[in-house]
């Protein structure tokens, strides 16, 4: 009997996350992107020049974990690091042309997957769910 668990926000959020993450990993496999890689590239794609520090805050990542991820994306030819124009200690990140092309395709695939995963909801319900979830984790 899982009736108690089904009354918990965390349990329900986790069950949806497991379903969505499993589908996401399969959909991103052709692009060779894991969730964190996709998230990093998406933030950089929409915020050229973002710094590593800003990425850590936005994605709730520890700096040592991000360094390796950025290095891997750079080795794949998807991301470039440049000295930040205002802060010599920081590096700004930008996607390469290959990274931009990959993200256009990957984000299109992710958007289609979101529709599929949330097909039991109307568009309005989906927007409400996203707003409510953001309200919980953004405080």
Buried (B, 14 or more C-beta within 10 A) or exposed (E): EEEEEEEEEEEEEEEBEEEBEEBBEEBBEEBEBBEBBBBBBBBBBEBEBBBBBBBBEEBEBEEEEBEEBBEBBBEBEBBBBEEBEEEEEBBBBBBBEEBBEBBEEBBEBBEEBBEEBBEEBEEEEBEEEEEEEEEEEEE
